[in-house]
Amino acid sequence: MKLTLDRLEKVRTRGTKIIARCPACAETGGDRTGDNLAIFADGNFACAAYQQDRGHSRRILQLAGKKERHHADSRPDFPPPMRRHTPVQTALPPDFADLTRAARWRAYNNQETQAAIAAEFGVRAETIRILTTCSSGGIGFFPSISIGGRPCLPGRIGYIYPAGIKIRHPWGPGSRVRFAWACGSATEPWRHTLAGWRSWVRHYIITEGESDLIALVDAKIEDLSPGGGTAVVASPGTSFREEWAPLFTGRTVTLLMDADDAGAAATRRIAAMLRPHAAQIRIFNHTTPYHERHALHS
Ligand SMILES: [Zn+2]
């Protein structure tokens, strides 16, 4: 496969294809329904809105392309086929609140589960416990959950968004599908709601994904206490939407994307969106030696 799924939004399977939001369309606010990009079983892809446009395809590759591998590991990137005509669930189930509360409670209240999740991310169990307490942006544990009618492996970690559940490694780490939405989607960066409740938060650190956020919280970079004021939020992958920019009005924002081309492109794109709103934009420079970096706390 030429594209890497974790750089895409609204990824789901339809028949033998993977459908997702076209990142090149999304860049300019298009394809909000997330139907344009089709990835075929052979790994080729097409945007339904720009079928013959090579420039558009190149842009998709720039935004979501995978570095070429030349060695033997060529296991297809493709989940096993779903039952045909299975409707893909994107709406929130009526028991969304109960489902997510139970999932957070399982991780909060069971030390074994907590320790297993902590080990997966290489952080302290206490950090996982902290991250289970927010109803609209936390970690949950799902003993059984399915996506589009297809059961995930038992015992999945889920990122709970205010209006969606994103399952980590739904078909195990052996599958290259690193996440899929069990329902809903990201309507704001992960854990923004928690920070948004606190008017004293003056500094946001935006990471490229949930696991980066978990590492920063583990390192105690976040301080949401009234005397503090630094919140970490995660843009799900490099996708960040224009409509999220006003959430950062008047605040200092530090962008902490990955140290690769996609991360650099996302940094430029997000900075441009934030510029009319944020008080100050700081860009974390991965190439600066550690001792020369500005402290992340403002
Ligand atoms: Zn497109």
py3Dmol code that shows the C-alpha trace and the ligand (Angstrom):
import py3Dmol

protein = """\
ATOM      1  CA  MET A   1       0.000   0.000   0.000  1.00  0.00           C
ATOM      2  CA  LYS A   2       1.217   3.461  -0.861  1.00  0.00           C
ATOM      3  CA  LEU A   3      -0.681   5.282   1.867  1.00  0.00           C
ATOM      4  CA  THR A   4      -0.437   4.938   5.606  1.00  0.00           C
ATOM      5  CA  LEU A   5      -3.827   4.709   7.256  1.00  0.00           C
ATOM      6  CA  ASP A   6      -2.913   6.531  10.424  1.00  0.00           C
ATOM      7  CA  ARG A   7      -2.448   9.733   8.443  1.00  0.00           C
ATOM      8  CA  LEU A   8      -6.037   9.501   7.222  1.00  0.00           C
ATOM      9  CA  GLU A   9      -9.339  10.463   8.743  1.00  0.00           C
ATOM     10  CA  LYS A  10     -12.619   8.538   8.736  1.00  0.00           C
ATOM     11  CA  VAL A  11     -10.978   5.283   7.708  1.00  0.00           C
ATOM     12  CA  ARG A  12     -13.358   2.394   7.230  1.00  0.00           C
ATOM     13  CA  THR A  13     -13.806  -0.543   4.910  1.00  0.00           C
ATOM     14  CA  ARG A  14     -16.425  -0.813   2.213  1.00  0.00           C
ATOM     15  CA  GLY A  15     -16.490  -4.147   0.438  1.00  0.00           C
ATOM     16  CA  THR A  16     -12.887  -4.821  -0.527  1.00  0.00           C
ATOM     17  CA  LYS A  17     -11.935  -1.138  -0.459  1.00  0.00           C
ATOM     18  CA  ILE A  18     -10.847   1.197   2.296  1.00  0.00           C
ATOM     19  CA  ILE A  19     -12.674   4.517   2.241  1.00  0.00           C
ATOM     20  CA  ALA A  20     -11.337   7.611   3.960  1.00  0.00           C
ATOM     21  CA  ARG A  21     -11.399  11.379   3.872  1.00  0.00           C
ATOM     22  CA  CYS A  22      -9.134  12.543   1.055  1.00  0.00           C
ATOM     23  CA  PRO A  23      -6.286  14.429   2.796  1.00  0.00           C
ATOM     24  CA  ALA A  24      -5.726  16.670  -0.233  1.00  0.00           C
ATOM     25  CA  CYS A  25      -9.405  17.651  -0.274  1.00  0.00           C
ATOM     26  CA  ALA A  26      -9.419  17.960   3.533  1.00  0.00           C
ATOM     27  CA  GLU A  27      -6.500  20.370   3.391  1.00  0.00           C
ATOM     28  CA  THR A  28      -8.780  22.964   1.874  1.00  0.00           C
ATOM     29  CA  GLY A  29     -11.772  22.020   4.009  1.00  0.00           C
ATOM     30  CA  GLY A  30     -13.273  19.633   1.452  1.00  0.00           C
ATOM     31  CA  ASP A  31     -14.634  16.096   1.691  1.00  0.00           C
ATOM     32  CA  ARG A  32     -16.151  16.587   5.112  1.00  0.00           C
ATOM     33  CA  THR A  33     -18.196  13.432   4.719  1.00  0.00           C
ATOM     34  CA  GLY A  34     -14.964  11.518   4.173  1.00  0.00           C
ATOM     35  CA  ASP A  35     -16.025   9.574   1.076  1.00  0.00           C
ATOM     36  CA  ASN A  36     -13.596  10.759  -1.561  1.00  0.00           C
ATOM     37  CA  LEU A  37     -10.563   8.595  -1.054  1.00  0.00           C
ATOM     38  CA  ALA A  38     -10.749   4.946  -2.056  1.00  0.00           C
ATOM     39  CA  ILE A  39      -7.840   2.584  -1.447  1.00  0.00           C
ATOM     40  CA  PHE A  40      -8.110  -0.602  -3.441  1.00  0.00           C
ATOM     41  CA  ALA A  41      -7.041  -4.107  -2.523  1.00  0.00           C
ATOM     42  CA  ASP A  42      -3.875  -3.747  -4.612  1.00  0.00           C
ATOM     43  CA  GLY A  43      -2.853  -0.664  -2.624  1.00  0.00           C
ATOM     44  CA  ASN A  44      -3.632   1.859  -5.356  1.00  0.00           C
ATOM     45  CA  PHE A  45      -5.832   4.781  -4.490  1.00  0.00           C
ATOM     46  CA  ALA A  46      -8.051   7.401  -6.108  1.00  0.00           C
ATOM     47  CA  CYS A  47      -9.883  10.539  -5.073  1.00  0.00           C
ATOM     48  CA  ALA A  48     -13.430  10.499  -6.399  1.00  0.00           C
ATOM     49  CA  ALA A  49     -13.430  14.275  -6.786  1.00  0.00           C
ATOM     50  CA  TYR A  50     -10.150  14.546  -8.745  1.00  0.00           C
ATOM     51  CA  GLN A  51      -9.868  11.266 -10.605  1.00  0.00           C
ATOM     52  CA  GLN A  52      -7.524  12.341 -13.395  1.00  0.00           C
ATOM     53  CA  ASP A  53      -5.613  14.986 -11.504  1.00  0.00           C
ATOM     54  CA  ARG A  54      -2.010  13.856 -11.017  1.00  0.00           C
ATOM     55  CA  GLY A  55      -1.163  16.901  -8.923  1.00  0.00           C
ATOM     56  CA  HIS A  56      -3.946  15.959  -6.509  1.00  0.00           C
ATOM     57  CA  SER A  57      -2.684  12.363  -6.294  1.00  0.00           C
ATOM     58  CA  ARG A  58       0.834  13.609  -5.619  1.00  0.00           C
ATOM     59  CA  ARG A  59      -0.517  15.801  -2.839  1.00  0.00           C
ATOM     60  CA  ILE A  60      -2.332  12.807  -1.307  1.00  0.00           C
ATOM     61  CA  LEU A  61       0.975  10.931  -1.340  1.00  0.00           C
ATOM     62  CA  GLN A  62       2.766  13.859   0.276  1.00  0.00           C
ATOM     63  CA  LEU A  63       0.176  14.068   3.017  1.00  0.00           C
ATOM     64  CA  ALA A  64      -0.441  10.393   3.661  1.00  0.00           C
ATOM     65  CA  GLY A  65       2.214   8.522   1.725  1.00  0.00           C
ATOM     66  CA  LYS A  66       4.350   5.838   3.164  1.00  0.00           C
ATOM     67  CA  LYS A  67       8.071   5.637   2.693  1.00  0.00           C
ATOM     68  CA  GLU A  68       8.910   2.881   0.225  1.00  0.00           C
ATOM     69  CA  ARG A  69      10.127  -0.371   1.674  1.00  0.00           C
ATOM     70  CA  HIS A  70      12.309  -2.592  -0.396  1.00  0.00           C
ATOM     71  CA  HIS A  71      12.642  -5.599   1.805  1.00  0.00           C
ATOM     72  CA  ALA A  72      10.611  -8.701   2.344  1.00  0.00           C
ATOM     73  CA  ASP A  73       8.040  -7.378   4.803  1.00  0.00           C
ATOM     74  CA  SER A  74       5.219  -6.884   2.401  1.00  0.00           C
ATOM     75  CA  ARG A  75       2.279  -8.150   4.381  1.00  0.00           C
ATOM     76  CA  PRO A  76      -0.709  -6.357   2.900  1.00  0.00           C
ATOM     77  CA  ASP A  77      -1.964  -3.368   4.745  1.00  0.00           C
ATOM     78  CA  PHE A  78      -5.419  -4.581   4.414  1.00  0.00           C
ATOM     79  CA  PRO A  79      -7.786  -5.910   7.053  1.00  0.00           C
ATOM     80  CA  PRO A  80      -9.366  -9.266   6.261  1.00  0.00           C
ATOM     81  CA  PRO A  81     -12.493  -8.839   4.164  1.00  0.00           C
ATOM     82  CA  MET A  82     -15.672  -7.857   5.927  1.00  0.00           C
ATOM     83  CA  ARG A  83     -18.962  -9.534   5.345  1.00  0.00           C
ATOM     84  CA  ARG A  84     -20.392  -7.903   2.251  1.00  0.00           C
ATOM     85  CA  HIS A  85     -22.995  -5.191   2.581  1.00  0.00           C
ATOM     86  CA  THR A  86     -22.278  -4.696   6.261  1.00  0.00           C
ATOM     87  CA  PRO A  87     -23.361  -1.164   7.052  1.00  0.00           C
ATOM     88  CA  VAL A  88     -20.492   0.873   8.452  1.00  0.00           C
ATOM     89  CA  GLN A  89     -21.433   2.350  11.765  1.00  0.00           C
ATOM     90  CA  THR A  90     -20.549   6.001  12.079  1.00  0.00           C
ATOM     91  CA  ALA A  91     -23.461   7.376  14.149  1.00  0.00           C
ATOM     92  CA  LEU A  92     -23.203   7.302  17.913  1.00  0.00           C
ATOM     93  CA  PRO A  93     -25.047   4.370  19.478  1.00  0.00           C
ATOM     94  CA  PRO A  94     -27.860   5.364  21.861  1.00  0.00           C
ATOM     95  CA  ASP A  95     -25.866   3.924  24.779  1.00  0.00           C
ATOM     96  CA  PHE A  96     -22.676   5.858  23.872  1.00  0.00           C
ATOM     97  CA  ALA A  97     -22.452   7.526  27.297  1.00  0.00           C
ATOM     98  CA  ASP A  98     -22.900   4.234  29.195  1.00  0.00           C
ATOM     99  CA  LEU A  99     -20.560   2.374  26.875  1.00  0.00           C
ATOM    100  CA  THR A 100     -17.747   4.891  27.303  1.00  0.00           C
ATOM    101  CA  ARG A 101     -18.308   5.262  31.060  1.00  0.00           C
ATOM    102  CA  ALA A 102     -18.041   1.488  31.497  1.00  0.00           C
ATOM    103  CA  ALA A 103     -14.914   1.401  29.336  1.00  0.00           C
ATOM    104  CA  ARG A 104     -13.224   4.120  31.404  1.00  0.00           C
ATOM    105  CA  TRP A 105     -14.296   2.496  34.642  1.00  0.00           C
ATOM    106  CA  ARG A 106     -12.743  -0.828  33.596  1.00  0.00           C
ATOM    107  CA  ALA A 107      -9.377   0.848  33.069  1.00  0.00           C
ATOM    108  CA  TYR A 108      -9.726   3.065  36.145  1.00  0.00           C
ATOM    109  CA  ASN A 109     -10.804   0.383  38.522  1.00  0.00           C
ATOM    110  CA  ASN A 110      -8.783  -2.645  37.494  1.00  0.00           C
ATOM    111  CA  GLN A 111      -5.089  -2.511  38.278  1.00  0.00           C
ATOM    112  CA  GLU A 112      -4.287  -5.350  35.927  1.00  0.00           C
ATOM    113  CA  THR A 113      -5.945  -3.627  32.984  1.00  0.00           C
ATOM    114  CA  GLN A 114      -4.345  -0.349  33.935  1.00  0.00           C
ATOM    115  CA  ALA A 115      -0.898  -1.946  34.145  1.00  0.00           C
ATOM    116  CA  ALA A 116      -1.338  -3.643  30.770  1.00  0.00           C
ATOM    117  CA  ILE A 117      -2.341  -0.365  29.089  1.00  0.00           C
ATOM    118  CA  ALA A 118       0.513   1.470  30.814  1.00  0.00           C
ATOM    119  CA  ALA A 119       2.984  -1.165  29.601  1.00  0.00           C
ATOM    120  CA  GLU A 120       1.725  -0.791  26.055  1.00  0.00           C
ATOM    121  CA  PHE A 121       2.567   2.922  26.080  1.00  0.00           C
ATOM    122  CA  GLY A 122       5.601   2.648  28.328  1.00  0.00           C
ATOM    123  CA  VAL A 123       4.153   4.985  30.955  1.00  0.00           C
ATOM    124  CA  ARG A 124       3.216   4.794  34.635  1.00  0.00           C
ATOM    125  CA  ALA A 125      -0.079   3.123  35.570  1.00  0.00           C
ATOM    126  CA  GLU A 126      -0.974   6.330  37.403  1.00  0.00           C
ATOM    127  CA  THR A 127      -0.913   8.203  34.075  1.00  0.00           C
ATOM    128  CA  ILE A 128      -3.423   5.793  32.583  1.00  0.00           C
ATOM    129  CA  ARG A 129      -5.601   6.200  35.650  1.00  0.00           C
ATOM    130  CA  ILE A 130      -5.564   9.987  35.183  1.00  0.00           C
ATOM    131  CA  LEU A 131      -6.522   9.590  31.543  1.00  0.00           C
ATOM    132  CA  THR A 132      -9.583   7.482  32.338  1.00  0.00           C
ATOM    133  CA  THR A 133     -11.307  10.149  34.395  1.00  0.00           C
ATOM    134  CA  CYS A 134     -12.473  12.536  31.673  1.00  0.00           C
ATOM    135  CA  SER A 135     -15.754  11.561  30.048  1.00  0.00           C
ATOM    136  CA  SER A 136     -15.133  13.530  26.868  1.00  0.00           C
ATOM    137  CA  GLY A 137     -11.550  12.687  26.114  1.00  0.00           C
ATOM    138  CA  GLY A 138     -10.098   9.696  27.833  1.00  0.00           C
ATOM    139  CA  ILE A 139      -8.846   6.163  27.587  1.00  0.00           C
ATOM    140  CA  GLY A 140     -11.188   3.221  27.847  1.00  0.00           C
ATOM    141  CA  PHE A 141     -10.833  -0.544  27.766  1.00  0.00           C
ATOM    142  CA  PHE A 142     -13.162  -2.553  25.551  1.00  0.00           C
ATOM    143  CA  PRO A 143     -13.244  -6.316  26.226  1.00  0.00           C
ATOM    144  CA  SER A 144     -15.315  -6.748  23.065  1.00  0.00           C
ATOM    145  CA  ILE A 145     -16.274  -4.223  20.430  1.00  0.00           C
ATOM    146  CA  SER A 146     -16.898  -4.420  16.718  1.00  0.00           C
ATOM    147  CA  ILE A 147     -16.367  -2.038  13.870  1.00  0.00           C
ATOM    148  CA  GLY A 148     -18.820  -2.070  11.010  1.00  0.00           C
ATOM    149  CA  GLY A 149     -20.192  -5.396  12.186  1.00  0.00           C
ATOM    150  CA  ARG A 150     -16.757  -6.970  12.309  1.00  0.00           C
ATOM    151  CA  PRO A 151     -15.571  -7.908  15.807  1.00  0.00           C
ATOM    152  CA  CYS A 152     -12.211  -6.513  16.913  1.00  0.00           C
ATOM    153  CA  LEU A 153      -9.791  -8.677  18.816  1.00  0.00           C
ATOM    154  CA  PRO A 154     -10.845  -8.959  22.469  1.00  0.00           C
ATOM    155  CA  GLY A 155      -9.476  -6.421  24.926  1.00  0.00           C
ATOM    156  CA  ARG A 156      -8.926  -3.268  22.883  1.00  0.00           C
ATOM    157  CA  ILE A 157      -7.746   0.125  24.068  1.00  0.00           C
ATOM    158  CA  GLY A 158     -10.019   2.916  22.874  1.00  0.00           C
ATOM    159  CA  TYR A 159      -9.531   6.672  22.720  1.00  0.00           C
ATOM    160  CA  ILE A 160     -12.820   8.195  23.781  1.00  0.00           C
ATOM    161  CA  TYR A 161     -13.693  11.449  22.072  1.00  0.00           C
ATOM    162  CA  PRO A 162     -16.726  13.590  22.959  1.00  0.00           C
ATOM    163  CA  ALA A 163     -18.491  12.098  19.931  1.00  0.00           C
ATOM    164  CA  GLY A 164     -16.622   9.001  18.932  1.00  0.00           C
ATOM    165  CA  ILE A 165     -14.566   5.980  19.908  1.00  0.00           C
ATOM    166  CA  LYS A 166     -11.273   5.353  18.146  1.00  0.00           C
ATOM    167  CA  ILE A 167      -9.969   1.825  18.676  1.00  0.00           C
ATOM    168  CA  ARG A 168      -6.228   1.223  18.809  1.00  0.00           C
ATOM    169  CA  HIS A 169      -4.972  -1.815  16.846  1.00  0.00           C
ATOM    170  CA  PRO A 170      -8.498  -3.150  16.277  1.00  0.00           C
ATOM    171  CA  TRP A 171      -7.175  -6.313  14.634  1.00  0.00           C
ATOM    172  CA  GLY A 172      -3.992  -6.571  16.626  1.00  0.00           C
ATOM    173  CA  PRO A 173      -0.530  -5.083  16.166  1.00  0.00           C
ATOM    174  CA  GLY A 174       0.125  -7.571  13.323  1.00  0.00           C
ATOM    175  CA  SER A 175      -2.422  -5.781  11.160  1.00  0.00           C
ATOM    176  CA  ARG A 176      -1.235  -2.479   9.824  1.00  0.00           C
ATOM    177  CA  VAL A 177      -4.589  -0.891  10.609  1.00  0.00           C
ATOM    178  CA  ARG A 178      -3.344   1.041  13.601  1.00  0.00           C
ATOM    179  CA  PHE A 179      -6.743   2.418  14.504  1.00  0.00           C
ATOM    180  CA  ALA A 180     -10.334   2.581  13.332  1.00  0.00           C
ATOM    181  CA  TRP A 181     -13.384   4.469  14.540  1.00  0.00           C
ATOM    182  CA  ALA A 182     -15.912   2.149  16.164  1.00  0.00           C
ATOM    183  CA  CYS A 183     -18.428   4.980  16.057  1.00  0.00           C
ATOM    184  CA  GLY A 184     -18.478   8.721  15.531  1.00  0.00           C
ATOM    185  CA  SER A 185     -15.421  10.779  14.682  1.00  0.00           C
ATOM    186  CA  ALA A 186     -13.214  13.542  16.073  1.00  0.00           C
ATOM    187  CA  THR A 187     -15.182  16.743  16.456  1.00  0.00           C
ATOM    188  CA  GLU A 188     -12.274  18.417  18.275  1.00  0.00           C
ATOM    189  CA  PRO A 189      -8.723  17.464  19.296  1.00  0.00           C
ATOM    190  CA  TRP A 190      -8.530  14.668  21.852  1.00  0.00           C
ATOM    191  CA  ARG A 191      -8.917  15.967  25.438  1.00  0.00           C
ATOM    192  CA  HIS A 192      -9.647  19.507  24.349  1.00  0.00           C
ATOM    193  CA  THR A 193     -12.952  19.536  26.222  1.00  0.00           C
ATOM    194  CA  LEU A 194     -11.193  18.828  29.502  1.00  0.00           C
ATOM    195  CA  ALA A 195      -8.866  21.810  28.985  1.00  0.00           C
ATOM    196  CA  GLY A 196     -11.628  23.975  27.557  1.00  0.00           C
ATOM    197  CA  TRP A 197     -13.496  23.799  30.873  1.00  0.00           C
ATOM    198  CA  ARG A 198     -10.569  25.577  32.521  1.00  0.00           C
ATOM    199  CA  SER A 199     -10.456  29.238  31.643  1.00  0.00           C
ATOM    200  CA  TRP A 200      -6.991  29.570  33.160  1.00  0.00           C
ATOM    201  CA  VAL A 201      -5.359  27.356  30.546  1.00  0.00           C
ATOM    202  CA  ARG A 202      -3.223  29.801  28.562  1.00  0.00           C
ATOM    203  CA  HIS A 203      -0.918  27.363  26.784  1.00  0.00           C
ATOM    204  CA  TYR A 204      -1.842  24.415  24.612  1.00  0.00           C
ATOM    205  CA  ILE A 205       0.570  21.823  23.299  1.00  0.00           C
ATOM    206  CA  ILE A 206      -0.854  20.108  20.228  1.00  0.00           C
ATOM    207  CA  THR A 207       0.622  16.675  19.505  1.00  0.00           C
ATOM    208  CA  GLU A 208       0.296  14.597  16.381  1.00  0.00           C
ATOM    209  CA  GLY A 209      -1.486  11.743  18.077  1.00  0.00           C
ATOM    210  CA  GLU A 210      -2.920  10.284  21.240  1.00  0.00           C
ATOM    211  CA  SER A 211       0.170   8.308  22.223  1.00  0.00           C
ATOM    212  CA  ASP A 212       2.340  11.449  22.099  1.00  0.00           C
ATOM    213  CA  LEU A 213      -0.130  13.114  24.431  1.00  0.00           C
ATOM    214  CA  ILE A 214       0.037  10.154  26.810  1.00  0.00           C
ATOM    215  CA  ALA A 215       3.846  10.441  26.906  1.00  0.00           C
ATOM    216  CA  LEU A 216       3.671  14.174  27.694  1.00  0.00           C
ATOM    217  CA  VAL A 217       1.107  13.675  30.443  1.00  0.00           C
ATOM    218  CA  ASP A 218       3.338  10.930  31.860  1.00  0.00           C
ATOM    219  CA  ALA A 219       6.237  13.386  31.843  1.00  0.00           C
ATOM    220  CA  LYS A 220       3.997  15.783  33.820  1.00  0.00           C
ATOM    221  CA  ILE A 221       4.203  18.445  31.122  1.00  0.00           C
ATOM    222  CA  GLU A 222       0.477  19.070  31.533  1.00  0.00           C
ATOM    223  CA  ASP A 223      -0.700  21.216  34.409  1.00  0.00           C
ATOM    224  CA  LEU A 224      -4.417  21.899  34.543  1.00  0.00           C
ATOM    225  CA  SER A 225      -4.447  23.170  38.115  1.00  0.00           C
ATOM    226  CA  PRO A 226      -5.577  26.769  38.638  1.00  0.00           C
ATOM    227  CA  GLY A 227      -1.984  27.842  39.214  1.00  0.00           C
ATOM    228  CA  GLY A 228      -0.807  25.975  36.126  1.00  0.00           C
ATOM    229  CA  GLY A 229      -2.276  26.484  32.724  1.00  0.00           C
ATOM    230  CA  THR A 230      -0.618  24.115  30.241  1.00  0.00           C
ATOM    231  CA  ALA A 231      -2.863  21.611  28.493  1.00  0.00           C
ATOM    232  CA  VAL A 232      -1.875  18.895  26.053  1.00  0.00           C
ATOM    233  CA  VAL A 233      -4.341  18.039  23.294  1.00  0.00           C
ATOM    234  CA  ALA A 234      -3.947  15.593  20.414  1.00  0.00           C
ATOM    235  CA  SER A 235      -4.791  16.228  16.823  1.00  0.00           C
ATOM    236  CA  PRO A 236      -5.808  12.769  15.607  1.00  0.00           C
ATOM    237  CA  GLY A 237      -2.889  12.158  13.289  1.00  0.00           C
ATOM    238  CA  THR A 238      -1.818  15.060  11.130  1.00  0.00           C
ATOM    239  CA  SER A 239      -5.448  15.951  10.468  1.00  0.00           C
ATOM    240  CA  PHE A 240      -6.458  19.181  12.104  1.00  0.00           C
ATOM    241  CA  ARG A 241      -9.515  21.017  10.957  1.00  0.00           C
ATOM    242  CA  GLU A 242      -9.932  24.678  10.272  1.00  0.00           C
ATOM    243  CA  GLU A 243     -13.032  24.784  12.499  1.00  0.00           C
ATOM    244  CA  TRP A 244     -10.888  23.755  15.489  1.00  0.00           C
ATOM    245  CA  ALA A 245      -8.656  26.838  15.257  1.00  0.00           C
ATOM    246  CA  PRO A 246     -11.023  29.163  17.195  1.00  0.00           C
ATOM    247  CA  LEU A 247     -10.737  26.783  20.184  1.00  0.00           C
ATOM    248  CA  PHE A 248      -7.261  28.289  20.699  1.00  0.00           C
ATOM    249  CA  THR A 249      -8.240  31.953  20.544  1.00  0.00           C
ATOM    250  CA  GLY A 250      -5.956  34.149  22.614  1.00  0.00           C
ATOM    251  CA  ARG A 251      -3.806  31.222  23.799  1.00  0.00           C
ATOM    252  CA  THR A 252      -0.187  30.315  23.215  1.00  0.00           C
ATOM    253  CA  VAL A 253       0.021  27.163  21.145  1.00  0.00           C
ATOM    254  CA  THR A 254       3.070  24.915  20.828  1.00  0.00           C
ATOM    255  CA  LEU A 255       2.955  22.571  17.849  1.00  0.00           C
ATOM    256  CA  LEU A 256       4.688  19.276  18.528  1.00  0.00           C
ATOM    257  CA  MET A 257       4.325  17.165  15.416  1.00  0.00           C
ATOM    258  CA  ASP A 258       6.511  14.227  14.377  1.00  0.00           C
ATOM    259  CA  ALA A 259      10.006  14.875  13.076  1.00  0.00           C
ATOM    260  CA  ASP A 260       9.211  13.752   9.531  1.00  0.00           C
ATOM    261  CA  ASP A 261       7.982  15.329   6.308  1.00  0.00           C
ATOM    262  CA  ALA A 262       4.321  14.751   7.118  1.00  0.00           C
ATOM    263  CA  GLY A 263       4.820  16.299  10.546  1.00  0.00           C
ATOM    264  CA  ALA A 264       6.537  19.323   9.040  1.00  0.00           C
ATOM    265  CA  ALA A 265       3.741  19.747   6.481  1.00  0.00           C
ATOM    266  CA  ALA A 266       1.119  19.438   9.215  1.00  0.00           C
ATOM    267  CA  THR A 267       2.960  22.018  11.319  1.00  0.00           C
ATOM    268  CA  ARG A 268       2.864  24.550   8.479  1.00  0.00           C
ATOM    269  CA  ARG A 269      -0.787  23.834   7.738  1.00  0.00           C
ATOM    270  CA  ILE A 270      -1.937  24.004  11.374  1.00  0.00           C
ATOM    271  CA  ALA A 271       0.119  27.137  12.066  1.00  0.00           C
ATOM    272  CA  ALA A 272      -1.557  28.870   9.142  1.00  0.00           C
ATOM    273  CA  MET A 273      -5.006  27.917  10.488  1.00  0.00           C
ATOM    274  CA  LEU A 274      -4.167  29.066  14.014  1.00  0.00           C
ATOM    275  CA  ARG A 275      -2.500  32.348  13.051  1.00  0.00           C
ATOM    276  CA  PRO A 276      -5.725  34.429  12.964  1.00  0.00           C
ATOM    277  CA  HIS A 277      -6.754  33.096  16.398  1.00  0.00           C
ATOM    278  CA  ALA A 278      -3.847  32.149  18.670  1.00  0.00           C
ATOM    279  CA  ALA A 279      -1.948  34.775  20.657  1.00  0.00           C
ATOM    280  CA  GLN A 280       1.352  33.101  19.861  1.00  0.00           C
ATOM    281  CA  ILE A 281       2.403  30.010  17.936  1.00  0.00           C
ATOM    282  CA  ARG A 282       5.508  28.126  18.930  1.00  0.00           C
ATOM    283  CA  ILE A 283       6.936  25.327  16.875  1.00  0.00           C
ATOM    284  CA  PHE A 284       8.831  22.599  18.617  1.00  0.00           C
ATOM    285  CA  ASN A 285      12.096  22.199  16.750  1.00  0.00           C
ATOM    286  CA  HIS A 286      13.178  18.563  16.883  1.00  0.00           C
ATOM    287  CA  THR A 287      16.630  19.359  15.528  1.00  0.00           C
ATOM    288  CA  THR A 288      17.501  21.766  18.330  1.00  0.00           C
ATOM    289  CA  PRO A 289      19.754  20.088  20.903  1.00  0.00           C
ATOM    290  CA  TYR A 290      17.832  19.300  24.051  1.00  0.00           C
ATOM    291  CA  HIS A 291      19.657  21.742  26.320  1.00  0.00           C
ATOM    292  CA  GLU A 292      18.964  24.637  23.900  1.00  0.00           C
ATOM    293  CA  ARG A 293      15.235  24.067  23.675  1.00  0.00           C
ATOM    294  CA  HIS A 294      12.851  26.445  25.291  1.00  0.00           C
ATOM    295  CA  ALA A 295      11.132  24.821  28.198  1.00  0.00           C
ATOM    296  CA  LEU A 296       7.688  23.599  27.202  1.00  0.00           C
ATOM    297  CA  HIS A 297       6.102  25.325  30.122  1.00  0.00           C
ATOM    298  CA  SER A 298       5.479  28.972  29.338  1.00  0.00           C
TER     299      SER A 298
END
"""
ligand_1 = """\
1
ZN
Zn -9.324 14.618 -2.989
"""
view = py3Dmol.view(width=600, height=400)
view.addModel(protein, "pdb")
view.setStyle({"model": 0}, {"cartoon": {"style": "trace"}})
view.addModel(ligand_1, "xyz")
view.setStyle({"model": 1}, {"stick": {}})
view.zoomTo()
view.show()
